[in-house]
Amino acid sequence: MRFITQSSIFIISFRLIIGGILVFASLDKISAPGEFAQDIAHYHMLPLGTENLLALILPWLELTVGVGLILGIFITGASILSMAMMGMFIIAIGSAILRGYNIECGCGLKEGEMVGVGKIIENSIYFLLVWLIYKRSGNWFEILPKVG
């Protein structure tokens, strides 16, 4: 693991992959917040009405974090927010699976993709990549790098 966190090519690749995924996923949600609010409501985890607020805020947060990772702006903050979003999504999917819900994930990556163990594994891999970005030892191609 130490080799990966010290290798600029791995960290930059991970930043571009995760940043690209977040930007791509946010675009569909931004263009159709009502549909995204319905996807959130299907999880039955939030109080009534709060899914609308989350559907308006979360896609813009995903877009901002994704652009930050790609451009190298506030990488530490962007990686922390990415891990938080991935963690929340893993918990939501796990909860839906345990409660027996057969619903679309609402992730914005592929239309009609259902919740399942595969989505948990996929997001766990993304979480690991973001954690490696967070643990990086250098400031390669960062506009506003973390200070020692």
N, C-alpha and C positions, 0 to 999 in steps of 0.2 A: 504494500500500500504506500509505503514511503516513497518508492520510486515514482509512482503515479502522481502523487501530490507535488513532487519536485519536477516533473516533466511538463514543460510548457505546452507541447503539442497535445498531450492528453487533456490538460485543463482547458485549453482553448477549444478543442474539439467538443468536450462536454458542455462548455458554455454555449457553443453554437447549436448543438443538438437540443439541449433543454430550452434555451431561449427560443429557438425555432418552433419547438412544440408548443410552448406557451403562447407565442404570438399567433400561430395558426389556430390553436384552440380558442383563443379569445375572439377572433374575428366573427365567427358564426354566432357566438353568444352576444356580441355587441350589436350585430345586425338584427337579432331577434330576441330581445330580452324577455318578452312574454313567454315564448317557448321555453327559454332557459329557466324562468321562474316556475313553470309547470314541471320541468324535469327535477328541480330542487324539491318541489312540493311532494313529488312521488316518493321521496325518501322518508317522509313523515317524521322529521327530526327537529323542525323549527316551529316556533309558535306561528299561528296564522298571520299572514301579512308580511312576516319578516323575509320570506323567500323573495318577495319583490325587491326589497332593499338589497339583498345579497345578489340578486340577478343583475342589478344595476352597477354594483360596486366591484364584484369579483372579476368580471371580464376585463375591466379597465386596469385592475391590479395585475392580472395575468399579463396583459399587454405591456404595461410599464415594466414589470419585472423581466419579462422576456427581452424587451429592447435593452434594458440595463445589462443583462447577461451578454447579449450579442455585442453591444458596443463597449462593454467594459466600464460601465458607470455604476459605482456603489456595489461592487460585486459581493461584498460581505453581506450587506443588507438584502440584496436581491436573492442571495442563496438562502438566507434565513427565512425570508418570506416564501420562497419556493418550497423549502422543507415543510413549512407550516401548512401551505396549501396542499401539498402531496399527502402529508399526514392526515389532514382533515378528510381528504378524499378517500384514503385507505380506510379510515374509521367509518365513514358513511357507507362505503361499499360493503365492508364487513358487517355492519349493522343490518343492511338490507338483505344480505345473504342469510344471516342468522334468523331474521324475522320472516324469511321465505318469500321476499318480494322478487318478482320476475319483471324488472323494470329496465328501461334504457339507462345507461350510465350518465348521460348528459354531459360527457366530457368535451364534446365538440370536435373530436378527432375523426370519428367515423360514424355516419348516420346509422342508427338502429343498433348500435353496440350495447349489449346487455351486461348487467353487473355479473360478476363471477370471480372465481379464484384467479383467473387469468388477468383480470384488471388489477387485482391486488398485487400480483407478482410484477406486472408491468410498472405500476406506480412505485413499488418497492425498489425496483431497479433505478427508476428516475430519482427516487429519494437518495439512493446510494451515490449516484453521479453528482447530485447537488451537494451532498455531504463532502465528497472529494473536492469539489470546487471550493467549498467553505474552508477546508483544511489545507488549501494550497499554500505553498511556501514562497511563491514569487508573485510578482505583480506584472505579468506579461500582458502587454497590450491593454492596459487599463487606463482610462482617462482620469478617474479619481480613485487611485488605489488606497487600500487600507494602510494606515500608518502603524509602524512598528509598535 
